[in-house]
Amino acid sequence: MAASLREPPFISSASSSTCDTDDEGVRGTCEDASLCKRFAVSVGYWHDPYIQHLVRLTKERKAPEINRGYFARVHGVNQLLKAFLRKTECHCQVLNLGAGMDTTFWKLKDENLLPSKYFEVDFPMIVTRKLHNIKNKPLLSKPIVELHSEDMLHMDGHTLDSKRYAIIGADLRDLSELEEKLKKCNMNTQLPTLLITECVLVYMTPEQSANLLKWASNTFETAMLINYEQVNMGDRFGQIMIENLRRRQCDLAGVETCKSLESQVREHTWGVCLSS
């Protein structure tokens, strides 16, 4: 029987969550980035028919410099992502770590460029909000249902797992929990794997970032990392950014690695060589 798009065939179960107030400022940056992308799309910097179903449009206008910066960010990551997908002929998987309200899954489906499976990971509180929107917005739920061969999609408060798409609520600093949840959603360590960290590692200590990258390099047989991060944080612009975030109780725990492009490369290089 065909499923109603207003009530997609999700099996939901109640799930409780605890709010870690120490991470509240970091979670707030997801909202900031989402609003900036939503505004840039609304004034034509790039096309994204899905973001309006995940992020509200505020009355506040963003400066052209911000719009251009987000255009470069989105375009740059997408170019590398699509190059990886074409190189592997989509026989691969993508792990978007700290994905927030990202809409890449839906756009890749429209372009017939979906990998074997697309994973997203973020804080459970952010994931819960995204899952609520997916469940209640047919434009978001229908593509997931169409790609799923089983009768039901399994979703609880912090996880959605389907044949081609999974969203997982987890803390990237807790690697045992992260790996356990990814494996439950059928992560395949033998497939070529692309990991995306878009303005994520800067909110982790250098040791935590190093542990995450070491885990990735030891887990996947073949992998590539796209890391989009701040650099030159010692200049006046960087100092203003740091001060603004601190006023909002958000410290950049990894800012020391963002002093220059060279420090980024040095700190975020894979722990071991990966086959290609």
C-alpha positions as CSV (number, residue, x, y, z in Angstrom):
1,M,0.0,0.0,0.0
2,A,1.3,3.4,-0.9
3,A,2.3,5.5,2.1
4,S,0.8,8.9,2.7
5,L,3.3,11.7,2.3
6,R,1.7,13.6,5.1
7,E,2.5,10.6,7.4
8,P,5.6,8.9,6.0
9,P,6.0,5.2,7.1
10,F,8.4,5.9,10.0
11,I,8.4,3.8,13.1
12,S,9.0,6.2,15.9
13,S,9.8,5.5,19.5
14,A,10.2,7.9,22.4
15,S,13.7,9.0,23.4
16,S,14.9,11.2,26.2
17,S,17.9,13.5,25.9
18,T,20.0,15.4,28.4
19,C,21.1,18.9,27.5
20,D,24.8,19.5,28.0
21,T,24.9,23.2,28.7
22,D,28.6,23.3,28.0
23,D,27.9,22.6,24.3
24,E,25.0,25.1,24.1
25,G,27.1,27.8,22.5
26,V,28.5,25.3,19.9
27,R,25.0,24.1,19.0
28,G,24.0,27.8,18.5
29,T,26.6,28.1,15.7
30,C,24.5,25.6,13.7
31,E,21.6,28.0,13.8
32,D,23.8,30.9,12.8
33,A,25.2,29.1,9.8
34,S,21.8,27.7,8.8
35,L,20.3,31.2,8.8
36,C,23.1,32.6,6.8
37,K,22.8,29.9,4.1
38,R,19.0,30.4,4.1
39,F,19.3,34.1,3.5
40,A,22.0,33.6,0.7
41,V,19.7,31.2,-1.1
42,S,16.8,33.6,-0.8
43,V,18.7,36.3,-2.6
44,G,19.9,34.0,-5.3
45,Y,23.5,33.1,-4.5
46,W,22.8,29.4,-5.2
47,H,19.8,27.2,-5.7
48,D,18.5,25.0,-2.9
49,P,14.7,24.2,-2.8
50,Y,15.0,22.2,0.4
51,I,16.6,24.6,2.9
52,Q,13.3,26.5,3.3
53,H,11.8,23.4,4.9
54,L,14.5,23.1,7.5
55,V,15.4,26.8,8.3
56,R,13.2,29.8,8.7
57,L,13.9,33.0,6.9
58,T,14.5,35.9,9.2
59,K,14.0,39.6,8.5
60,E,17.7,40.3,9.2
61,R,19.6,40.9,6.0
62,K,23.2,39.6,5.8
63,A,26.1,41.6,4.5
64,P,27.3,40.8,1.0
65,E,30.7,39.6,2.4
66,I,28.8,37.0,4.5
67,N,26.8,35.8,1.5
68,R,29.9,35.5,-0.7
69,G,31.7,33.7,2.0
70,Y,29.0,31.1,2.4
71,F,28.8,30.8,-1.4
72,A,32.5,30.0,-1.5
73,R,32.0,27.5,1.4
74,V,29.1,25.7,-0.2
75,H,30.5,25.7,-3.7
76,G,34.0,24.5,-2.6
77,V,32.8,21.6,-0.6
78,N,30.3,20.6,-3.3
79,Q,32.9,20.6,-6.0
80,L,35.2,18.2,-4.0
81,L,32.3,16.0,-3.0
82,K,31.1,15.6,-6.6
83,A,34.6,14.9,-7.8
84,F,34.8,12.0,-5.2
85,L,31.4,10.7,-6.2
86,R,32.3,10.6,-9.9
87,K,35.7,9.1,-9.2
88,T,34.1,6.2,-7.3
89,E,31.1,6.1,-9.7
90,C,29.0,6.6,-6.5
91,H,30.1,3.2,-5.2
92,C,31.1,4.8,-1.9
93,Q,29.7,6.3,1.3
94,V,29.8,9.8,2.7
95,L,30.0,10.8,6.4
96,N,29.0,14.4,7.0
97,L,30.2,15.0,10.6
98,G,28.5,18.0,12.2
99,A,26.0,18.2,9.4
100,G,23.4,20.5,11.0
101,M,20.6,21.4,8.6
102,D,22.6,20.4,5.5
103,T,20.5,19.5,2.5
104,T,23.2,17.8,0.4
105,F,21.4,14.4,0.4
106,W,18.3,15.7,-1.4
107,K,20.3,17.7,-3.9
108,L,22.5,14.7,-4.8
109,K,19.4,12.6,-5.3
110,D,18.1,15.2,-7.7
111,E,21.4,15.1,-9.7
112,N,21.5,11.3,-9.6
113,L,24.7,11.4,-7.7
114,L,23.8,9.6,-4.4
115,P,26.5,7.4,-2.9
116,S,25.7,3.9,-1.7
117,K,24.8,5.5,1.6
118,Y,24.9,9.1,3.0
119,F,25.4,9.5,6.7
120,E,25.0,12.6,8.8
121,V,26.1,13.1,12.4
122,D,25.4,15.9,14.8
123,F,24.4,16.6,18.4
124,P,21.3,14.7,19.4
125,M,19.4,18.0,20.0
126,I,20.1,19.2,16.5
127,V,19.2,15.8,15.0
128,T,15.9,15.8,16.8
129,R,14.9,19.1,15.3
130,K,15.9,17.9,11.8
131,L,14.0,14.6,12.1
132,H,10.9,16.5,13.2
133,N,11.1,18.6,10.0
134,I,11.7,15.6,7.8
135,K,8.8,13.7,9.2
136,N,6.4,16.6,8.7
137,K,7.6,17.9,5.4
138,P,6.6,15.7,2.4
139,L,9.3,17.3,0.1
140,L,11.9,16.0,2.6
141,S,10.4,12.7,3.5
142,K,9.2,11.5,0.1
143,P,12.7,11.1,-1.5
144,I,13.8,9.0,1.5
145,V,10.7,6.8,1.3
146,E,11.2,6.3,-2.5
147,L,14.7,5.0,-2.0
148,H,13.8,2.6,0.8
149,S,12.9,-0.9,-0.1
150,E,11.6,-2.0,3.3
151,D,8.1,-1.5,4.6
152,M,9.1,0.9,7.4
153,L,11.8,3.4,8.1
154,H,13.1,3.2,11.6
155,M,13.4,6.4,13.5
156,D,13.7,7.3,17.2
157,G,14.3,10.7,18.7
158,H,18.0,10.8,17.7
159,T,18.3,8.5,14.7
160,L,16.9,7.8,11.2
161,D,18.1,4.8,9.3
162,S,17.0,4.0,5.7
163,K,18.6,2.2,2.8
164,R,20.5,5.2,1.4
165,Y,20.3,7.8,4.2
166,A,21.0,7.9,7.9
167,I,21.0,10.6,10.5
168,I,22.6,9.9,13.8
169,G,22.7,11.9,17.0
170,A,26.1,11.5,18.6
171,D,29.0,13.4,20.1
172,L,32.1,13.3,17.8
173,R,34.3,13.3,20.9
174,D,32.9,10.0,22.0
175,L,34.4,7.7,19.4
176,S,33.1,4.4,20.8
177,E,29.5,5.7,20.8
178,L,30.0,7.2,17.3
179,E,31.3,3.9,15.8
180,E,28.6,1.9,17.5
181,K,25.8,4.0,16.1
182,L,27.3,4.1,12.6
183,K,27.6,0.4,12.5
184,K,24.0,0.0,13.6
185,C,23.2,2.0,10.5
186,N,25.2,-0.4,8.3
187,M,28.4,1.7,7.8
188,N,30.7,-0.3,5.5
189,T,34.4,0.2,6.3
190,Q,35.4,-1.5,3.0
191,L,33.7,1.1,0.8
192,P,35.6,4.2,-0.3
193,T,34.5,6.8,2.3
194,L,34.4,10.6,2.2
195,L,34.4,12.4,5.5
196,I,33.2,16.0,5.6
197,T,34.0,18.3,8.5
198,E,32.7,21.8,7.8
199,C,33.6,24.2,10.5
200,V,33.5,21.4,13.1
201,L,37.0,20.6,14.3
202,V,37.6,24.2,15.5
203,Y,35.1,23.5,18.3
204,M,37.1,20.5,19.5
205,T,40.4,20.4,21.3
206,P,43.4,19.5,19.1
207,E,43.6,16.2,20.9
208,Q,39.9,15.4,20.3
209,S,40.3,16.3,16.6
210,A,43.4,14.2,16.3
211,N,41.6,11.2,17.9
212,L,38.7,11.6,15.5
213,L,41.0,11.6,12.4
214,K,43.1,8.7,13.8
215,W,39.8,6.8,14.3
216,A,38.9,7.5,10.7
217,S,42.2,6.6,9.2
218,N,42.3,3.3,11.2
219,T,38.6,2.4,10.4
220,F,38.2,2.8,6.7
221,E,40.2,0.9,4.0
222,T,40.1,3.9,1.6
223,A,39.1,7.4,2.7
224,M,39.3,11.1,1.9
225,L,38.7,14.1,4.2
226,I,37.2,17.5,3.3
227,N,37.9,19.9,6.1
228,Y,36.6,23.4,5.8
229,E,37.9,25.5,8.6
230,Q,38.9,29.0,9.6
231,V,42.5,30.2,9.1
232,N,44.6,33.3,10.0
233,M,42.7,33.6,13.3
234,G,45.4,35.8,14.7
235,D,44.4,38.8,12.6
236,R,41.9,41.5,13.6
237,F,39.0,39.8,11.9
238,G,39.8,36.5,13.6
239,Q,40.1,38.2,17.0
240,I,36.7,39.9,16.6
241,M,35.1,36.5,15.7
242,I,36.7,34.9,18.8
243,E,35.5,37.7,21.0
244,N,31.9,37.6,19.6
245,L,31.7,33.8,20.2
246,R,33.1,34.1,23.7
247,R,30.4,36.6,24.6
248,R,27.9,33.9,23.6
249,Q,29.6,31.3,25.8
250,C,31.2,29.6,22.8
251,D,35.0,29.0,23.0
252,L,36.9,27.8,20.0
253,A,38.7,24.9,21.6
254,G,40.7,24.2,18.5
255,V,41.6,27.8,17.5
256,E,45.3,27.2,18.0
257,T,45.3,24.9,14.9
258,C,43.7,27.7,12.9
259,K,46.6,30.2,13.0
260,S,47.6,29.5,9.4
261,L,47.0,27.1,6.5
262,E,50.3,25.4,7.4
263,S,49.1,24.8,11.0
264,Q,45.8,23.4,9.7
265,V,47.6,20.9,7.4
266,R,50.1,20.0,10.1
267,E,47.4,19.3,12.7
268,H,44.8,17.7,10.5
269,T,46.9,15.3,8.4
270,W,45.9,11.7,8.5
271,G,47.7,9.6,11.1
272,V,48.5,6.9,8.5
273,C,48.7,6.8,4.7
274,L,45.4,5.7,3.1
275,S,45.2,3.6,-0.1
276,S,43.5,5.2,-3.1
